[in-house]
Amino acid sequence: MNPDRQPIPLAERKFDWEFLGFFPSKLFFITYFVDVEQVPIPDTSNFTYPLWPPKAAVDLFHWYGRIFAFPPSSTQPCSSPTW
C-alpha cells in the first residue's frame, strides 16, 4: 500500500451515500413488509388479512408471487417457507 495515499472523507464520496441509504431501506422494507407477511399467511388461497402489512402490500406480494416468482405449475405459488 502506498503510504502517500490519503483516505477520501465520506462527505466527498457522493456515490457511497447511495449505498449507505440503499441497504438500510431495503432491510426495513424486506423485514417489516415482505417477511412479516409470510408469518400470518401460510396459505395464500385461504386467509384473512392481518393488521400488518397493509392490505395493498399483501395483495402486491401475492400478485408478484403468482406472476413472476414461481412457475405456473407450482401448487402453492406464494407459499415459501419462513426461514
Order of alpha helices (4+ residues) and beta strands (2+ residues): alpha-alpha
